[in-house]
Amino acid sequence: MKNLFKVLVVALLAVTMFGCSKPADGGNEGAAEEDVELVIWHTFTDAQNDALKKIAKDFSDAHEHINVVVEQQPYADFDSKVANAVRSQSGPDICILFDTNAATYGEEGLLIDFLPYLEADGYLDTLKSRMSAGAWADGTAYDNKLYMWPSNVTANIVYYNKTWYDELNLTVPTTWDELVANSKAIADAKGVAGMGFDSLPDNCILWFNQKGITYLDATTKTAGYNTPEGVELVKWFADNANSANGANAFALAATGNYFSEDMGSMNVGGYIGSCAGDPYVASAVGDKYEWDMCALPQWDANNIVSTAFIRGVLGFTKGEAHDKAVYEFTKYFTSTDVSAYWCEQFYCLSPYSDVAENANYQAYLAAHKSMQLAQEGVPYGKVAPVLPGAPSARTELQTMLTQAATGMVTPEEAVQTAVNNSNAALSGN
């Protein structure tokens, strides 16, 4: 296999900011600088690959001793390929992945903790002030180590059949009660579910967060929603997803592969899904009818909580000079202008407040209503705790809501079982 990492020692003519010292040393005069090649693996599209190559080239051109190489990989088995490669020290230096990946690799000691480099650089406070609270919490959810440096965000919004809304004199919902009323009106008039959810677990976590119900307690590593409020929330969903008389207000699952397809076939009145999904809705609906989108409803307008699906840079540790080079590239990759450019190319949002004010980014948002709506919720985005066993706990939410809605068990029983199973997974049993 190609050796993806090589280090060549050359003589220094001038002392660089970092040299070859440990981050806390703040420099080491007289040290030799090392030429470092960093390889990024990804599964992005060809256009996104070209954009990432441009970013890598611009950075490399400005850094004499660092060369960044971008390598597009097949989507199939990508996660296992990365895992096998980095564990044998033959894999990529950088990947742009999710918090769950960071939790796994961080526990194995394979990742760079960016915090010491931020502190040595004097950039820590600046980065924290730029980043949304949800993104910072997600990036540092590993015993206060920054294993994932957040780089981009997506968030959920509501897509709906505007033709039906106009026909039935429905107003754009701002609360869940209003969304339920609209969904029931569509179900009664059209005989199809009024609203679907691309991901029931993510929506359940959103409802918990909006109502102040603990989903997972990171301190005790237990599920916290076996409460009267948690049971009432599950009952609320079950009542709206299981009508004894006609169509349901809420759909449990799409009739086809995706709810965007259901909107195209008019088998649902709308759905909640990623802001990146609007091209799929547009393709499915075509010119059959008029559709539109709006921000996520809230239970309380004075306590706004949104979703946040965050990707970030993971750097695989391979030595001091290498790790410093990864830090420098990541700092560049998340800088204002570069972040704005990447978000436009990747069709995503930035977790950085200064990027939101960037002129190019503002033009990008203005051209894409879905992104503009989702961006408004970025400062209020909240993420679930990253814990061992969390993926299993998340799956329990799907089972809990489905079983309660179909009447297999009572809401109380559904919650109790989900919490018991989640606690077992979180404890490693």
C-alpha positions as CSV (number, residue, x, y, z in Angstrom):
1,M,0.0,0.0,0.0
2,K,1.2,3.5,-0.7
3,N,2.9,5.0,2.3
4,L,0.5,7.8,3.1
5,F,2.8,9.5,5.6
6,K,6.3,10.5,5.1
7,V,8.6,12.8,7.1
8,L,11.8,14.2,5.7
9,V,14.0,16.2,8.1
10,V,15.5,19.4,6.6
11,A,17.5,22.3,8.0
12,L,15.7,25.3,9.4
13,L,16.8,28.7,8.2
14,A,14.3,30.5,10.5
15,V,12.5,29.5,13.6
16,T,8.8,28.8,13.0
17,M,6.0,29.4,15.5
18,F,5.8,25.9,16.7
19,G,9.1,24.2,15.7
20,C,9.1,20.6,16.9
21,S,8.2,21.3,20.5
22,K,5.4,19.9,22.6
23,P,2.3,22.2,22.4
24,A,2.8,23.4,25.9
25,D,6.4,24.4,25.3
26,G,5.4,27.2,22.9
27,G,8.4,26.7,20.7
28,N,11.9,25.2,20.5
29,E,14.6,27.5,19.0
30,G,17.1,25.7,16.8
31,A,14.8,22.8,16.1
32,A,14.5,21.4,12.6
33,E,11.3,21.7,10.7
34,E,9.9,18.6,9.1
35,D,8.2,18.3,5.8
36,V,4.8,16.6,6.3
37,E,2.4,15.2,3.9
38,L,-1.2,14.9,5.1
39,V,-3.7,12.7,3.3
40,I,-7.5,13.3,3.5
41,W,-9.8,10.4,2.8
42,H,-13.5,11.1,2.0
43,T,-16.5,9.8,0.0
44,F,-17.8,13.1,-1.2
45,T,-19.1,13.9,-4.8
46,D,-16.8,14.7,-7.6
47,A,-17.6,18.4,-7.4
48,Q,-17.0,18.4,-3.6
49,N,-13.7,16.5,-4.2
50,D,-12.6,19.3,-6.6
51,A,-13.5,21.9,-4.0
52,L,-11.6,20.1,-1.2
53,K,-8.6,19.7,-3.6
54,K,-8.7,23.5,-4.1
55,I,-8.7,24.1,-0.4
56,A,-5.8,21.7,0.1
57,K,-3.8,23.3,-2.7
58,D,-4.3,26.8,-1.5
59,F,-3.2,25.7,2.0
60,S,-0.2,23.8,0.7
61,D,1.0,26.7,-1.5
62,A,1.0,28.9,1.6
63,H,2.9,26.4,3.8
64,E,6.3,25.4,2.5
65,H,6.7,22.3,4.7
66,I,3.1,20.9,4.6
67,N,1.5,19.2,1.6
68,V,-2.1,18.2,1.8
69,V,-3.3,15.4,-0.6
70,V,-7.0,14.7,-1.1
71,E,-8.1,11.1,-2.0
72,Q,-11.7,10.2,-2.9
73,Q,-12.7,6.8,-1.7
74,P,-15.6,4.5,-2.6
75,Y,-18.6,4.9,-0.3
76,A,-19.0,1.1,0.2
77,D,-17.3,-0.1,3.4
78,F,-15.6,3.3,3.9
79,D,-15.9,3.2,7.7
80,S,-14.4,-0.3,8.0
81,K,-11.6,0.7,5.6
82,V,-10.7,3.7,7.6
83,A,-10.8,1.8,10.9
84,N,-8.5,-0.9,9.6
85,A,-6.1,1.5,8.0
86,V,-5.7,3.9,10.9
87,R,-5.3,1.1,13.4
88,S,-2.4,-0.2,11.3
89,Q,-0.9,3.3,11.0
90,S,-1.3,3.1,7.2
91,G,-4.5,5.1,6.8
92,P,-5.4,8.7,6.2
93,D,-4.2,11.6,8.4
94,I,-7.6,13.4,8.2
95,C,-11.2,12.5,7.8
96,I,-14.3,14.6,8.1
97,L,-16.7,12.5,10.2
98,F,-19.2,12.5,13.0
99,D,-19.0,12.6,16.8
100,T,-19.7,8.8,17.1
101,N,-16.5,8.2,15.0
102,A,-14.6,10.5,17.3
103,A,-15.8,8.7,20.4
104,T,-14.6,5.3,19.0
105,Y,-11.2,6.4,17.8
106,G,-10.6,8.7,20.8
107,E,-11.1,5.8,23.2
108,E,-8.4,3.9,21.3
109,G,-5.9,6.8,21.6
110,L,-5.8,7.2,17.8
111,L,-6.9,10.9,17.6
112,I,-5.2,14.2,18.0
113,D,-6.5,16.3,20.9
114,F,-6.6,19.8,19.4
115,L,-6.9,21.6,22.7
116,P,-3.2,21.8,23.6
117,Y,-2.4,23.2,20.2
118,L,-5.2,25.8,20.5
119,E,-3.9,26.8,23.9
120,A,-0.2,27.0,22.7
121,D,-1.4,29.1,19.7
122,G,-3.5,31.4,21.9
123,Y,-6.5,30.6,19.7
124,L,-8.7,28.7,22.1
125,D,-10.8,31.6,23.3
126,T,-11.3,32.9,19.8
127,L,-12.4,29.6,18.5
128,K,-14.9,29.1,21.4
129,S,-16.3,32.6,20.8
130,R,-16.8,31.8,17.1
131,M,-18.4,28.4,17.5
132,S,-22.0,27.7,18.4
133,A,-22.5,26.3,21.9
134,G,-23.9,23.0,20.5
135,A,-20.9,22.5,18.2
136,W,-18.4,23.2,21.0
137,A,-20.2,20.7,23.3
138,D,-20.2,18.1,20.6
139,G,-16.6,18.6,19.7
140,T,-15.4,18.4,23.3
141,A,-17.7,15.6,24.5
142,Y,-14.7,13.3,25.3
143,D,-13.5,14.1,28.8
144,N,-12.8,17.7,27.6
145,K,-10.7,16.7,24.7
146,L,-11.3,18.3,21.3
147,Y,-11.1,15.1,19.2
148,M,-13.5,16.4,16.6
149,W,-13.1,20.0,15.4
150,P,-16.5,20.9,14.1
151,S,-16.5,22.1,10.5
152,N,-20.0,22.0,9.2
153,V,-23.6,21.5,10.3
154,T,-27.0,20.4,8.8
155,A,-30.3,20.8,10.6
156,N,-33.9,19.7,10.2
157,I,-36.7,21.9,8.7
158,V,-40.3,21.2,7.7
159,Y,-41.3,20.6,4.1
160,Y,-45.0,20.8,3.3
161,N,-47.6,20.8,0.5
162,K,-48.4,24.5,0.1
163,T,-51.2,23.8,-2.4
164,W,-53.0,21.7,0.3
165,Y,-52.3,24.3,3.0
166,D,-53.8,27.0,0.8
167,E,-56.8,24.9,-0.1
168,L,-57.5,24.0,3.5
169,N,-56.7,27.6,4.8
170,L,-53.9,26.3,7.0
171,T,-51.2,28.6,8.3
172,V,-47.5,27.9,8.6
173,P,-47.0,26.1,12.0
174,T,-44.8,27.7,14.6
175,T,-45.8,25.3,17.4
176,W,-46.3,21.6,17.6
177,D,-49.9,22.1,18.5
178,E,-50.4,24.0,15.2
179,L,-48.5,21.4,13.3
180,V,-50.7,18.6,14.8
181,A,-53.9,20.6,13.9
182,N,-52.7,21.1,10.3
183,S,-51.7,17.4,10.0
184,K,-55.1,16.3,11.2
185,A,-56.8,18.6,8.8
186,I,-54.8,17.1,5.9
187,A,-55.5,13.5,7.1
188,D,-59.2,14.2,7.2
189,A,-59.4,15.9,3.9
190,K,-56.9,13.9,1.8
191,G,-56.9,10.5,3.5
192,V,-53.1,10.5,3.9
193,A,-50.8,11.2,6.9
194,G,-50.3,14.9,7.4
195,M,-46.7,14.8,8.5
196,G,-43.8,12.3,8.4
197,F,-40.4,12.3,10.0
198,D,-37.2,11.3,8.3
199,S,-35.8,10.2,11.6
200,L,-38.1,9.4,14.5
201,P,-35.1,9.1,17.0
202,D,-33.8,12.5,16.1
203,N,-37.2,14.1,16.4
204,C,-37.8,12.3,19.7
205,I,-34.5,13.7,21.1
206,L,-35.5,17.2,19.8
207,W,-38.9,16.9,21.7
208,F,-37.0,15.9,24.8
209,N,-34.6,18.8,24.5
210,Q,-37.4,21.3,23.8
211,K,-39.3,20.2,26.9
212,G,-36.3,20.0,29.1
213,I,-36.5,16.2,29.5
214,T,-33.2,14.5,30.0
215,Y,-32.5,12.1,27.2
216,L,-29.1,10.7,28.3
217,D,-27.3,11.8,31.4
218,A,-23.6,12.0,30.6
219,T,-22.6,11.9,34.2
220,T,-24.5,8.9,35.3
221,K,-24.5,7.3,31.8
222,T,-28.2,6.5,32.1
223,A,-31.4,7.3,30.1
224,G,-33.4,10.0,32.0
225,Y,-36.8,10.1,30.3
226,N,-38.7,7.5,32.4
227,T,-40.7,10.3,33.9
228,P,-44.3,11.4,33.8
229,E,-43.3,14.1,31.2
230,G,-41.4,11.5,29.1
231,V,-44.4,9.1,29.1
232,E,-46.8,11.9,28.2
233,L,-44.6,12.9,25.3
234,V,-44.6,9.3,24.0
235,K,-48.4,9.1,24.5
236,W,-48.8,12.4,22.5
237,F,-46.9,10.9,19.6
238,A,-48.7,7.6,19.7
239,D,-52.1,9.3,19.8
240,N,-51.2,11.3,16.6
241,A,-49.7,8.4,14.8
242,N,-52.6,5.9,15.4
243,S,-56.0,7.1,14.5
244,A,-59.0,4.8,14.9
245,N,-61.0,6.8,12.4
246,G,-59.3,7.5,9.1
247,A,-55.7,8.6,8.3
248,N,-53.2,9.5,10.9
249,A,-51.9,12.9,11.6
250,F,-48.3,11.5,11.8
251,A,-46.8,8.8,9.6
252,L,-44.6,6.1,11.2
253,A,-42.7,5.4,8.1
254,A,-42.6,6.4,4.4
255,T,-44.6,4.4,2.0
256,G,-41.6,4.2,-0.3
257,N,-37.9,4.7,0.3
258,Y,-38.1,8.3,1.4
259,F,-40.6,10.9,2.5
260,S,-39.5,13.2,-0.3
261,E,-40.8,10.5,-2.7
262,D,-44.0,10.4,-0.7
263,M,-44.4,14.1,-1.2
264,G,-44.0,13.6,-4.9
265,S,-46.7,10.9,-5.0
266,M,-48.8,13.0,-2.5
267,N,-48.9,10.2,0.0
268,V,-48.0,12.6,2.8
269,G,-48.8,16.2,3.5
270,G,-45.2,17.1,4.5
271,Y,-42.3,15.8,6.5
272,I,-39.4,16.9,8.8
273,G,-36.0,16.3,7.4
274,S,-32.6,17.7,6.6
275,C,-32.2,21.1,5.1
276,A,-30.0,19.4,2.5
277,G,-33.1,17.5,1.3
278,D,-34.8,20.2,-0.7
279,P,-33.3,19.2,-4.1
280,Y,-34.9,15.8,-3.6
281,V,-38.3,17.2,-2.8
282,A,-38.0,19.5,-5.8
283,S,-37.2,16.5,-8.0
284,A,-39.9,14.3,-6.6
285,V,-42.7,17.0,-6.8
286,G,-41.7,18.6,-10.0
287,D,-44.6,20.8,-11.2
288,K,-47.4,18.7,-9.7
289,Y,-48.1,21.3,-7.0
290,E,-46.6,24.1,-5.0
291,W,-44.6,23.2,-2.0
292,D,-42.7,25.2,0.6
293,M,-40.7,24.9,3.8
294,C,-40.6,26.4,7.3
295,A,-38.5,26.3,10.5
296,L,-39.0,23.6,13.1
297,P,-42.0,24.1,15.5
298,Q,-41.4,24.8,19.2
299,W,-43.3,23.9,22.3
300,D,-42.3,27.3,23.8
301,A,-41.4,30.3,21.7
302,N,-39.3,31.6,24.6
303,N,-37.2,28.5,24.8
304,I,-36.0,27.7,21.3
305,V,-34.2,24.5,20.7
306,S,-33.2,23.1,17.3
307,T,-31.4,20.1,15.9
308,A,-27.7,20.0,14.9
309,F,-26.0,17.3,12.9
310,I,-22.4,18.1,13.1
311,R,-19.4,16.8,11.1
312,G,-15.9,17.7,12.0
313,V,-12.2,17.1,11.3
314,L,-10.7,14.1,12.9
315,G,-6.9,14.0,12.9
316,F,-5.2,10.7,13.4
317,T,-2.1,11.1,15.6
318,K,1.3,10.1,14.1
319,G,3.9,12.2,15.8
320,E,4.5,15.8,16.9
321,A,5.4,17.5,13.6
322,H,2.5,15.6,11.9
323,D,0.0,16.5,14.5
324,K,0.9,20.2,14.4
325,A,0.5,20.2,10.7
326,V,-3.0,18.7,11.0
327,Y,-3.8,21.5,13.5
328,E,-2.6,24.1,11.1
329,F,-4.7,22.7,8.2
330,T,-7.8,22.4,10.4
331,K,-7.5,26.0,11.6
332,Y,-7.3,27.1,8.0
333,F,-10.2,24.8,6.9
334,T,-12.5,26.3,9.5
335,S,-11.4,30.0,8.9
336,T,-14.1,32.4,7.8
337,D,-13.6,32.5,4.1
338,V,-12.7,28.9,3.6
339,S,-15.6,27.7,5.8
340,A,-18.0,29.9,3.8
341,Y,-16.6,28.4,0.5
342,W,-16.8,24.8,1.8
343,C,-20.3,25.1,3.0
344,E,-21.5,26.4,-0.4
345,Q,-19.7,23.5,-2.1
346,F,-20.8,20.8,0.4
347,Y,-24.4,22.2,0.7
348,C,-24.2,22.6,4.4
349,L,-24.1,25.2,7.2
350,S,-21.3,26.6,9.3
351,P,-21.2,26.5,13.1
352,Y,-19.2,29.7,13.2
353,S,-20.9,33.1,13.9
354,D,-18.4,35.1,11.8
355,V,-19.1,32.9,8.8
356,A,-22.8,33.6,9.1
357,E,-21.9,37.3,8.5
358,N,-19.6,36.6,5.5
359,A,-20.9,38.2,2.3
360,N,-20.4,35.1,0.1
361,Y,-22.1,32.9,2.7
362,Q,-25.0,35.4,3.0
363,A,-25.5,35.2,-0.8
364,Y,-25.4,31.4,-0.6
365,L,-28.1,31.4,2.1
366,A,-30.2,33.9,0.1
367,A,-30.2,31.5,-2.8
368,H,-31.3,28.5,-0.7
369,K,-34.3,29.0,1.5
370,S,-33.8,25.6,3.2
371,M,-30.3,26.6,4.3
372,Q,-31.4,30.1,5.4
373,L,-34.2,28.6,7.6
374,A,-31.8,26.0,9.1
375,Q,-29.1,28.6,9.7
376,E,-31.5,30.6,11.9
377,G,-31.6,27.6,14.2
378,V,-27.9,26.9,14.3
379,P,-27.3,29.0,17.5
380,Y,-30.0,27.0,19.2
381,G,-28.8,23.5,18.0
382,K,-28.4,20.9,20.6
383,V,-26.8,17.5,20.3
384,A,-27.1,14.3,22.2
385,P,-24.4,13.2,24.6
386,V,-21.7,11.0,22.9
387,L,-21.4,8.0,25.1
388,P,-20.4,4.3,24.6
389,G,-23.7,2.5,23.9
390,A,-25.4,5.7,22.7
391,P,-26.1,4.3,19.2
392,S,-28.1,1.4,20.8
393,A,-29.9,3.9,23.1
394,R,-30.9,5.9,20.0
395,T,-32.3,2.8,18.3
396,E,-34.4,2.2,21.4
397,L,-36.3,5.4,20.7
398,Q,-37.4,4.1,17.3
399,T,-38.7,0.9,18.9
400,M,-40.4,2.8,21.7
401,L,-42.3,5.2,19.5
402,T,-43.3,2.5,17.0
403,Q,-44.5,0.0,19.6
404,A,-46.5,2.7,21.5
405,A,-48.1,4.1,18.3
406,T,-49.1,0.6,17.0
407,G,-50.6,-0.4,20.4
408,M,-48.2,-3.2,20.9
409,V,-47.6,-1.9,24.4
410,T,-48.7,1.1,26.5
411,P,-46.6,4.3,26.5
412,E,-45.6,3.5,30.0
413,E,-44.4,0.1,29.0
414,A,-42.6,1.4,25.9
415,V,-40.7,4.0,27.9
416,Q,-39.7,1.5,30.7
417,T,-38.4,-1.0,28.2
418,A,-36.5,1.6,26.2
419,V,-34.9,3.0,29.3
420,N,-34.0,-0.4,30.7
421,N,-32.4,-1.5,27.3
422,S,-30.6,1.8,27.0
423,N,-29.2,1.6,30.4
424,A,-27.9,-1.8,29.7
425,A,-26.2,-0.6,26.5
426,L,-24.7,2.4,28.2
427,S,-23.3,0.3,31.0
428,G,-21.7,-2.1,28.5
429,N,-24.0,-5.0,29.2
